[in-house]
Amino acid sequence: MPSSKSKRILVLDNSEEVLSHLETLLAGAGYETVTTWSGLEALRQLEAQPFDALLLEDYVTDLHTGDFLRRVSQLGNRPPVIVMRITPKPGNLRRYESLGVSAFVEKNRLEGIPRVLAACWTRQGCPEGAE
């Protein structure tokens, strides 16, 4: 596994409990995290500073998720995007992939996120499909 030191992850979720859990989980794996519940704030963060990955829930509270992903895909320095999902509609998955999503992780399997992140920075890249 590549060193996660200095890897910065932007985490977007509408649940403070999930954000806190992910912050603890990712810090334990050696990642630095910035968390937000707001899609607009996440866009501001992505425009202001580089991140090594964007981890987001498949429901963005203040923006339509597809619009959010479209705006992220237009950024010059777009990091790998990993979507946490509960029960996605197949049409959404295809649309999200077309907007540059690198991987999907089941939201009830958050413990696997550090492994998915580490894979995204290898030569093979992010694992395809669901974790």
N, C-alpha and C positions, 0 to 999 in steps of 0.2 A: 504494500500500500504506500503510495507516495506520501511524503510528509505533508500534514495538513497545517503545519505552522504557517502563519501569516495568510492562510486562505480565509477570505472574507465572504460570508454568506448573508444575503438579504433574505429575510423570512417575512412573508406576508400571510396573515391568517386573521380571521375575525374573532377568534377566541383567545382571550388573555391566558387561559389555562394552557392551551396548545402552544402559544408563543413561549410561555415560561418553560414548558416541558422541552420544547425544541432547543431553546437557548441553553438549558442545562445539558441536554443530550449532546449537542454540537460542541459546547465548551469542553465536555468530557472527552470528546474525540480530537480536541486541539484546534477547533475552528473558532474564529471570531465571528460573532453574529450581530446584525442590526435587525431589529424587529419592528414591524408596524402592522396595524390592522387596515390601513388605508392604501388603496391602489394609487391615489394621487400622490400621497407621500412617498410610496415606493418609486414612482416615476421620478419624483424630485431627487430622491437618493441616488437612483441609477444615473441620472444626468449629472449629478454633482461629484460623484466619486466612483472609482472602479470597484466591482465586486467579482468574485470568482465564480459565483453561482447565485441564482435566484430560485428560491423555494417558495411556492405559493399554493394556497388552497384553491380548489377548482371553483370557488365562489368568491368573487371580489366584491366587497360590500358596497363601495361607492362608485364603481364602474362596472359595466358589463365585462365579464371575463374575456370574451373575444376581443372587445375593444382594447382592454388593457394589454393583452398579448400582442395585438397588432401594433400598438404604440411601442411596446418593448422591442418588437422585431425591427422597428425603424431606427433604433438607437445605433450609433456608430460602434460602440464598444459593448455589444450585447453578450452577457455571460450565458453559460448553459442554463436552461430553464427546466425545472423539475416541478411537476404538478402533483400535489397530494389530492387524491380523489376518494370519494365515498362510494357512490354508485353512479358512475358517469353514463351518460347516454352515448352510444357508439358514434353518433354523428358529431358529438362534441369532441370526442377523442381524435377523430380524423381532422376536424377543423383546427384543433389545438396543435396537432402535429404539423399541419400546413402553415401554422403561424410560428413555427420554430421551437416547439416544446421538445426538449431532448429526452425526457424520461417521465414516466408516471410511477407514483408510489401509492399503494393503498393507505388510506389515512389511519386504518387500524393496525398498520405495521410500521409505525414511525421509527422503531428501533433499527430498521434496516437502512435508514437514510444515510448515515455516515458511509456505509459501503457503496451505496449508489453514487454519492458525491465523489468518493475516491475513484470510482470507475470512470467518471466523466472526465477526469484529467489524465487518463491513460491513453495509450495509442489506440486502443479499441473503442474508446469513447463511452458515452452513457449507454447503459443497457437498454435495449429496445423494449417497448411495451411496458407492462406492469411489473412491479417488484413483487 
